Amino acid sequence: MPSPISYPNLQCIVQYLEANKRIELARRCPSIKTIEKLVPLRLEIFKMSDNVLRINETHYQLGVIQEFTDGRSFYGTNKIDGGWPDDLNEYGCEIATSNHILTPGDIGIPPIEHNENVINTEEQLEYLEKLDDELRNNRITDDETKKQCERISYSRRCQLNQEVPPCEMYILLTIHLPDDSKKLEAVKYNKKLYQAMKYLTTQIFGGRKHVVYVNTFDIFFPSSNDNFGFVLRLPESLKFKISRLKINNDVEQVMDSLSPILDPRSFPLKEMKVIVTEGSYLPPRDPRSKFQNPWNHEHPAVQSAECLYITTKWDECFPFALNARNPKVRLDTSFFLREDILGLIRKILEEGWRQDIFYSFGIDDKEYLFAAVEELTESYDTWIEKDDEEGEQCFIRIHINTVTDLCIDFGPISEAVEPDEGHDDYDDDNEDEIRWMLKLYTGERKDPGVVEKVAIAVHKARERFDDFKESFWDAMRCFRR
């Protein structure tokens, strides 16, 4: 008969289990729950948004579902969709939000808005008549929108007529596993969703004797209605020691809110990623939230991070990348000017910047960048170490002094190397736009050898031939006229 695992060995096994497997094991085996709480928990990714908790590659989703006795089913309130993300009344209509209710351990990130959802009978009737007319005449063409409208119409009509629909309501927990499979658990809907999330996080994180170590702490929570307020439902006395933080542009308010749960040893951060969602073309919901405000872009957490990573759709953020003194700086944007890149390179070359810089830029259009490279080759002592004929990759060196080169590396984003190769990829916030990566960094000076000199000569000859060919065709076009 095999001997049981000793206490020290069990601790060691629990410590090195993947976090979600460890959590599930403790839930199924109460005998090791105490040991599991005593051993430090390490997560690769922690993210909370609305009623979804992400731990590494597993997502825990909460929602309200309706199971009708007459067999009907509505989009959004069935098991397939994970349930409705907001609390519902007995008729299936959304009720007042619970964002204003904070329990011990909760972290409220302003602005926290509370919607009472007061029902006006006349407005309700007018709305239903309009909605029914649009559904009846097929004016709503999008299938998903149509299904949502059908559910809303049914629920509001039940509420208007004071008729409780023939259904049972449950809170559904959907566990989305890394292999795309799901686990479903449901309980009677007799508590609010925020209470269910509080219970879930308390079961997972409550009663721990050590801080929870997190590589990437993701607290970015976009919203379509410009309400960025959010409540983290967490147990009391919980602390996180994090390496990387991902937040929106309202840095000061977010950091002030998070301070009770962040271990001071987290700072300086290995990486601070700021998603700038507001620019000159999109008025901010609160003037204090703009990243341009010094209390945001000059926040100690931003300035002290080893890598500052800004992603945005607006060009106003380039000056912050230009003036940042972080060892590594990355800016992802769908637009910035060629002059901005040239200005940064000139600043590095002419003002004697520190030697350990690393800039990377995610961009959507390579053509204007090659024009900038051509201008550089005319202005500085440069040599192209690598250049493919398709124009997909380019590696250029510019001598800064006798010991240092400025390296300019350009290629498709799938082949670009992150500043830190151990970095776990974030979700691509601009993945539809950003396709190319430009990297600027200093390296040890390297002069071209015989092979490189031949390559440079070939490249220049090819450029001259291309210019000649273009001039020839211009002349031919004029001749034809």
C-alpha positions as CSV (number, residue, x, y, z in Angstrom):
1,M,0.0,0.0,0.0
2,P,1.5,3.4,-1.0
3,S,2.3,5.7,1.8
4,P,0.4,9.1,1.9
5,I,2.1,12.2,0.8
6,S,3.9,14.0,3.6
7,Y,2.9,17.6,4.6
8,P,6.1,19.2,3.2
9,N,5.8,17.3,0.0
10,L,2.1,18.3,-0.4
11,Q,3.1,21.9,0.1
12,C,5.7,21.6,-2.6
13,I,3.2,20.0,-5.1
14,V,0.5,22.7,-4.4
15,Q,3.0,25.5,-4.9
16,Y,3.9,24.4,-8.4
17,L,0.5,23.6,-9.6
18,E,-1.1,25.9,-12.2
19,A,-3.2,28.4,-10.3
20,N,-6.6,27.3,-11.7
21,K,-5.9,23.6,-11.2
22,R,-4.8,24.4,-7.6
23,I,-8.0,26.4,-6.9
24,E,-10.1,23.6,-8.3
25,L,-8.2,20.9,-6.3
26,A,-8.8,22.8,-3.1
27,R,-12.5,23.2,-3.9
28,R,-12.9,19.5,-4.5
29,C,-10.6,18.3,-1.6
30,P,-11.4,20.3,1.5
31,S,-8.6,18.5,3.3
32,I,-5.9,20.4,1.4
33,K,-7.7,23.7,1.5
34,T,-5.8,24.9,4.5
35,I,-2.5,24.0,2.9
36,E,-3.5,25.7,-0.3
37,K,-4.2,29.0,1.5
38,L,-0.8,28.8,3.3
39,V,1.3,28.4,0.1
40,P,1.9,31.7,-1.9
41,L,-0.3,31.9,-5.0
42,R,1.4,33.0,-8.3
43,L,-0.6,34.2,-11.3
44,E,0.5,35.0,-14.8
45,I,-2.5,37.2,-15.5
46,F,-5.2,38.7,-13.2
47,K,-8.0,40.7,-14.8
48,M,-11.5,41.8,-13.6
49,S,-14.1,43.4,-15.9
50,D,-17.8,43.6,-15.3
51,N,-18.8,40.2,-14.1
52,V,-15.8,38.3,-15.5
53,L,-12.7,37.3,-13.6
54,R,-9.7,36.1,-15.5
55,I,-6.9,34.0,-13.9
56,N,-4.2,33.1,-16.4
57,E,-6.0,31.7,-19.4
58,T,-9.2,30.7,-17.6
59,H,-12.2,33.0,-17.4
60,Y,-14.9,32.9,-14.7
61,Q,-18.1,34.5,-16.0
62,L,-21.2,35.3,-14.0
63,G,-24.6,36.0,-15.5
64,V,-28.4,35.7,-14.9
65,I,-30.3,33.1,-16.9
66,Q,-34.0,32.4,-17.5
67,E,-35.2,28.8,-18.0
68,F,-38.7,28.9,-19.4
69,T,-41.2,26.1,-18.7
70,D,-42.8,26.6,-22.2
71,G,-39.5,25.9,-24.0
72,R,-38.8,29.4,-25.2
73,S,-35.3,30.9,-25.0
74,F,-34.0,34.4,-25.4
75,Y,-30.6,35.7,-26.6
76,G,-28.5,36.8,-23.6
77,T,-30.4,35.1,-20.9
78,N,-29.6,31.5,-21.8
79,K,-26.7,29.2,-20.9
80,I,-25.1,29.4,-24.3
81,D,-24.4,33.1,-23.9
82,G,-23.3,32.9,-20.3
83,G,-26.3,34.8,-19.0
84,W,-27.2,38.5,-18.7
85,P,-24.4,40.6,-17.2
86,D,-26.7,42.8,-15.2
87,D,-29.3,42.1,-12.4
88,L,-32.8,41.5,-13.6
89,N,-36.2,41.7,-11.9
90,E,-38.8,38.9,-11.9
91,Y,-40.0,40.1,-15.4
92,G,-36.5,39.9,-16.9
93,C,-35.9,43.7,-17.0
94,E,-32.7,45.3,-15.8
95,I,-32.9,46.8,-12.4
96,A,-30.9,49.4,-10.5
97,T,-27.1,48.9,-10.6
98,S,-25.2,48.0,-7.4
99,N,-22.1,50.0,-8.2
100,H,-22.7,52.3,-5.2
101,I,-22.7,49.4,-2.7
102,L,-19.2,48.8,-1.3
103,T,-18.5,46.0,1.1
104,P,-15.3,45.5,3.2
105,G,-12.4,44.7,0.8
106,D,-14.1,46.2,-2.3
107,I,-12.1,48.7,-4.4
108,G,-14.2,51.4,-6.1
109,I,-12.5,53.2,-9.0
110,P,-14.4,56.4,-9.8
111,P,-16.5,57.7,-11.4
112,I,-19.0,55.2,-10.0
113,E,-22.4,55.8,-11.3
114,H,-25.7,54.4,-10.1
115,N,-28.6,53.9,-12.4
116,E,-32.0,53.6,-10.7
117,N,-33.8,52.4,-13.8
118,V,-37.1,54.2,-12.8
119,I,-40.0,52.9,-14.9
120,N,-42.3,55.5,-16.6
121,T,-45.4,53.7,-17.8
122,E,-46.2,56.1,-20.6
123,E,-42.6,56.2,-21.9
124,Q,-42.5,52.4,-21.6
125,L,-45.6,51.9,-23.7
126,E,-44.4,54.3,-26.3
127,Y,-41.0,52.5,-26.5
128,L,-42.7,49.1,-26.8
129,E,-44.9,50.2,-29.6
130,K,-41.9,51.6,-31.5
131,L,-39.9,48.5,-30.9
132,D,-42.7,46.1,-31.9
133,D,-43.2,48.1,-35.1
134,E,-39.5,47.8,-36.0
135,L,-39.5,44.1,-35.4
136,R,-42.8,43.6,-37.3
137,N,-41.5,45.4,-40.4
138,N,-38.0,43.9,-40.3
139,R,-36.3,47.2,-39.9
140,I,-33.7,45.6,-37.7
141,T,-31.5,43.6,-40.0
142,D,-28.7,42.6,-37.6
143,D,-29.5,39.2,-36.2
144,E,-27.9,39.8,-32.8
145,T,-29.6,43.2,-32.3
146,K,-32.9,41.6,-33.4
147,K,-32.6,38.9,-30.8
148,Q,-31.8,41.4,-28.1
149,C,-34.8,43.5,-29.1
150,E,-37.1,40.5,-28.9
151,R,-36.0,39.7,-25.4
152,I,-36.4,43.4,-24.3
153,S,-39.8,43.6,-25.9
154,Y,-41.0,40.4,-24.1
155,S,-39.6,41.4,-20.7
156,R,-40.9,45.0,-20.8
157,R,-44.4,43.9,-21.9
158,C,-44.5,41.4,-19.0
159,Q,-43.5,44.2,-16.6
160,L,-46.0,46.6,-18.1
161,N,-48.8,44.0,-17.7
162,Q,-47.6,42.8,-14.3
163,E,-47.4,39.2,-15.7
164,V,-44.5,37.2,-14.3
165,P,-43.1,35.1,-17.2
166,P,-43.1,31.2,-16.8
167,C,-39.5,30.7,-16.0
168,E,-37.0,30.0,-13.2
169,M,-34.1,32.3,-12.8
170,Y,-30.5,31.3,-11.9
171,I,-27.1,32.8,-11.5
172,L,-24.9,31.0,-13.9
173,L,-21.1,30.5,-13.4
174,T,-19.4,29.7,-16.8
175,I,-15.8,28.7,-16.5
176,H,-14.1,29.2,-19.9
177,L,-11.1,26.8,-20.0
178,P,-8.0,27.3,-22.2
179,D,-9.0,24.5,-24.6
180,D,-12.2,26.4,-25.4
181,S,-14.4,24.0,-23.4
182,K,-16.8,25.2,-20.7
183,K,-17.9,24.2,-17.2
184,L,-21.3,25.4,-16.1
185,E,-22.7,25.7,-12.5
186,A,-26.0,27.4,-11.6
187,V,-27.6,28.4,-8.3
188,K,-31.0,29.9,-7.6
189,Y,-31.1,33.7,-8.3
190,N,-31.7,34.9,-4.8
191,K,-28.7,37.3,-4.5
192,K,-27.4,40.1,-6.6
193,L,-24.6,39.5,-9.1
194,Y,-22.1,41.7,-7.1
195,Q,-22.7,39.4,-4.1
196,A,-22.0,36.3,-6.3
197,M,-18.8,37.9,-7.6
198,K,-17.8,38.7,-4.0
199,Y,-18.4,35.1,-3.0
200,L,-16.4,33.8,-5.9
201,T,-13.4,36.0,-5.2
202,T,-13.6,35.3,-1.5
203,Q,-13.5,31.5,-2.2
204,I,-10.5,31.9,-4.4
205,F,-8.5,34.7,-2.6
206,G,-9.9,34.9,0.9
207,G,-7.9,33.8,3.9
208,R,-4.5,33.8,2.3
209,K,-1.5,34.3,4.5
210,H,0.8,35.7,1.8
211,V,0.5,38.3,-0.9
212,V,-0.7,37.0,-4.3
213,Y,2.1,37.4,-6.9
214,V,0.8,38.6,-10.3
215,N,2.9,39.1,-13.4
216,T,0.2,41.1,-15.3
217,F,-2.4,42.9,-13.3
218,D,-5.0,44.1,-15.9
219,I,-7.4,46.7,-14.6
220,F,-8.3,48.3,-18.0
221,F,-12.1,48.4,-18.3
222,P,-13.4,50.2,-21.4
223,S,-17.1,51.1,-21.6
224,S,-19.2,52.2,-24.6
225,N,-21.0,54.8,-22.5
226,D,-17.8,56.6,-21.4
227,N,-18.5,55.5,-17.8
228,F,-15.1,54.1,-16.7
229,G,-16.1,53.6,-13.1
230,F,-15.8,50.1,-11.8
231,V,-15.8,48.1,-8.5
232,L,-13.4,45.3,-7.8
233,R,-15.2,42.8,-5.5
234,L,-12.4,41.4,-3.4
235,P,-12.1,39.9,0.1
236,E,-10.6,41.9,3.0
237,S,-6.9,42.1,3.7
238,L,-6.0,40.9,0.2
239,K,-2.7,42.2,-1.3
240,F,-1.1,41.8,-4.7
241,K,2.6,42.0,-5.6
242,I,2.6,42.8,-9.3
243,S,5.2,43.2,-12.0
244,R,3.1,44.7,-14.8
245,L,0.1,46.9,-14.7
246,K,-2.4,47.7,-17.4
247,I,-4.8,50.7,-16.8
248,N,-6.5,53.5,-18.7
249,N,-5.3,57.1,-19.0
250,D,-6.8,58.2,-15.7
251,V,-3.6,57.1,-13.9
252,E,-3.9,59.2,-10.7
253,Q,-7.4,58.2,-9.7
254,V,-6.8,54.5,-10.6
255,M,-3.5,54.3,-8.7
256,D,-5.1,56.0,-5.6
257,S,-7.9,53.5,-5.7
258,L,-5.6,50.5,-6.1
259,S,-3.2,51.6,-3.3
260,P,-4.9,49.5,-0.5
261,I,-4.4,46.2,-2.4
262,L,-1.0,46.8,-4.1
263,D,2.1,45.7,-2.1
264,P,4.6,48.5,-2.0
265,R,7.3,46.1,-3.1
266,S,5.6,46.0,-6.5
267,F,7.3,49.3,-7.4
268,P,9.1,50.2,-9.5
269,L,7.0,48.2,-12.0
270,K,8.6,46.1,-14.7
271,E,6.0,47.6,-17.1
272,M,3.3,50.2,-17.0
273,K,0.9,49.9,-19.9
274,V,-1.5,52.9,-20.3
275,I,-4.4,52.7,-22.8
276,V,-5.2,56.3,-23.8
277,T,-8.8,56.3,-24.8
278,E,-9.3,60.0,-25.1
279,G,-7.7,62.6,-27.5
280,S,-8.5,66.0,-29.0
281,Y,-11.1,64.3,-31.2
282,L,-12.9,62.6,-28.3
283,P,-13.8,64.9,-25.4
284,P,-13.0,63.4,-22.0
285,R,-15.7,62.4,-19.6
286,D,-13.7,64.3,-16.9
287,P,-11.0,66.9,-17.6
288,R,-8.9,65.4,-14.8
289,S,-8.7,62.0,-16.6
290,K,-6.8,63.2,-19.6
291,F,-3.3,61.6,-19.9
292,Q,-1.9,65.1,-20.9
293,N,-2.4,66.2,-17.3
294,P,0.9,66.1,-15.4
295,W,-0.6,64.2,-12.4
296,N,-1.3,61.4,-14.9
297,H,1.7,61.2,-17.2
298,E,4.1,62.3,-14.4
299,H,2.8,59.9,-11.9
300,P,5.6,58.1,-10.0
301,A,4.3,54.7,-11.1
302,V,4.6,55.9,-14.7
303,Q,8.0,57.5,-14.4
304,S,9.6,54.8,-12.4
305,A,8.5,51.8,-14.5
306,E,11.3,49.9,-16.4
307,C,9.1,49.9,-19.5
308,L,6.4,52.5,-20.3
309,Y,4.0,51.2,-22.8
310,I,1.4,53.6,-24.3
311,T,-1.3,52.5,-26.7
312,T,-3.7,54.9,-28.3
313,K,-5.4,56.0,-31.5
314,W,-4.4,59.6,-31.1
315,D,-1.2,61.3,-32.0
316,E,-1.0,63.6,-29.0
317,C,0.9,61.0,-27.0
318,F,4.1,61.2,-29.0
319,P,5.6,64.0,-26.9
320,F,5.2,61.8,-23.8
321,A,7.1,59.0,-25.4
322,L,9.7,61.5,-26.6
323,N,10.3,63.0,-23.2
324,A,10.0,59.8,-21.2
325,R,13.1,58.8,-19.2
326,N,12.1,55.1,-18.7
327,P,14.8,52.7,-19.9
328,K,12.3,51.2,-22.4
329,V,9.4,53.0,-24.1
330,R,6.8,51.6,-26.5
331,L,4.1,53.6,-28.3
332,D,1.4,51.8,-30.3
333,T,-0.7,54.1,-32.4
334,S,-2.5,54.0,-35.7
335,F,-1.1,57.4,-36.6
336,F,1.9,59.7,-36.0
337,L,3.9,61.9,-38.3
338,R,7.1,61.0,-40.1
339,E,8.6,64.2,-38.7
340,D,8.0,62.9,-35.2
341,I,10.2,59.8,-35.8
342,L,12.9,61.9,-37.5
343,G,12.8,64.4,-34.6
344,L,13.3,61.6,-32.0
345,I,16.2,60.2,-33.9
346,R,17.8,63.6,-34.3
347,K,17.3,64.2,-30.6
348,I,19.1,60.9,-29.8
349,L,22.0,61.6,-32.2
350,E,22.6,65.3,-31.5
351,E,21.9,65.8,-27.8
352,G,24.0,63.0,-26.4
353,W,21.2,60.9,-24.8
354,R,21.9,58.2,-22.3
355,Q,23.3,55.0,-23.8
356,D,20.6,52.5,-22.6
357,I,17.5,53.6,-24.5
358,F,14.9,51.3,-26.2
359,Y,12.0,52.7,-28.1
360,S,9.5,50.6,-30.1
361,F,6.6,51.9,-32.1
362,G,3.6,49.9,-33.4
363,I,2.3,51.5,-36.7
364,D,-0.2,50.7,-39.4
365,D,1.5,52.0,-42.5
366,K,5.1,51.3,-43.6
367,E,5.4,53.5,-46.7
368,Y,6.0,56.8,-45.0
369,L,8.5,55.1,-42.6
370,F,10.6,54.1,-45.5
371,A,10.6,57.7,-46.7
372,A,11.9,58.7,-43.3
373,V,14.7,56.0,-43.6
374,E,15.7,57.4,-47.0
375,E,15.9,60.9,-45.5
376,L,18.1,59.5,-42.7
377,T,20.5,57.9,-45.1
378,E,21.0,61.3,-46.8
379,S,21.6,63.2,-43.5
380,Y,23.7,60.8,-41.4
381,D,26.5,58.2,-41.7
382,T,24.3,55.2,-42.0
383,W,24.6,51.6,-43.3
384,I,21.9,49.1,-43.9
385,E,22.9,45.8,-42.3
386,K,19.8,43.9,-43.4
387,D,17.2,44.7,-46.1
388,D,14.9,42.3,-48.0
389,E,13.8,43.0,-51.5
390,E,10.1,42.9,-50.5
391,G,10.6,45.9,-48.2
392,E,9.3,43.9,-45.3
393,Q,12.3,44.2,-43.0
394,C,15.1,46.7,-42.6
395,F,17.9,47.0,-40.0
396,I,20.0,50.2,-40.1
397,R,22.9,51.5,-38.0
398,I,23.8,55.1,-37.4
399,H,27.1,55.9,-35.6
400,I,26.5,58.0,-32.5
401,N,30.1,58.1,-31.4
402,T,33.2,55.9,-31.4
403,V,31.6,53.2,-29.2
404,T,27.9,53.4,-29.8
405,D,25.4,52.9,-32.6
406,L,21.8,53.8,-32.9
407,C,20.0,50.7,-34.2
408,I,16.8,51.1,-36.3
409,D,15.0,47.8,-36.7
410,F,11.8,47.6,-38.7
411,G,9.6,44.6,-39.6
412,P,6.1,42.9,-39.4
413,I,4.8,42.9,-35.9
414,S,4.6,39.1,-35.9
415,E,8.4,39.0,-36.2
416,A,9.2,41.9,-33.8
417,V,10.8,41.0,-30.5
418,E,9.4,42.6,-27.4
419,P,11.8,44.7,-25.3
420,D,11.6,41.9,-22.7
421,E,11.5,38.5,-24.2
422,G,10.0,37.0,-21.1
423,H,7.0,39.3,-21.5
424,D,3.6,37.6,-21.6
425,D,1.6,39.1,-24.5
426,Y,-1.2,41.4,-23.6
427,D,-4.4,41.4,-25.5
428,D,-3.8,43.4,-28.7
429,D,-5.8,46.5,-28.1
430,N,-5.1,47.9,-31.6
431,E,-4.6,44.5,-33.3
432,D,-6.8,45.6,-36.2
433,E,-4.6,48.6,-37.0
434,I,-1.1,47.9,-35.8
435,R,0.8,45.7,-38.2
436,W,4.4,46.9,-38.2
437,M,7.0,47.4,-35.5
438,L,9.8,50.0,-35.5
439,K,12.5,49.7,-32.8
440,L,15.1,52.2,-31.9
441,Y,17.8,51.3,-29.4
442,T,21.5,51.8,-28.7
443,G,24.0,49.1,-29.2
444,E,27.8,48.5,-29.4
445,R,29.3,50.2,-32.4
446,K,29.8,48.0,-35.4
447,D,31.5,49.0,-38.6
448,P,30.6,47.3,-41.9
449,G,32.9,44.5,-43.0
450,V,33.6,43.5,-46.6
451,V,30.3,41.6,-47.0
452,E,28.4,44.5,-45.5
453,K,30.2,47.0,-47.7
454,V,29.2,45.0,-50.8
455,A,25.6,44.9,-49.6
456,I,25.6,48.6,-49.1
457,A,27.0,49.2,-52.6
458,V,24.4,46.9,-54.1
459,H,21.7,48.6,-52.1
460,K,22.8,52.1,-53.4
461,A,23.1,50.8,-56.9
462,R,19.6,49.4,-56.7
463,E,18.3,52.7,-55.5
464,R,20.1,54.5,-58.3
465,F,18.6,52.0,-60.8
466,D,15.1,52.4,-59.4
467,D,15.5,56.2,-59.7
468,F,16.7,55.9,-63.3
469,K,13.9,53.5,-64.1
470,E,11.3,55.9,-62.7
471,S,12.8,58.8,-64.6
472,F,12.9,56.7,-67.8
473,W,9.2,55.8,-67.5
474,D,8.3,59.5,-66.7
475,A,10.1,60.5,-69.9
476,M,8.3,57.8,-71.9
477,R,4.9,59.0,-70.5
478,C,5.7,62.5,-71.6
479,F,6.8,61.3,-75.0
480,R,3.5,59.4,-75.5
481,R,1.5,62.5,-74.7
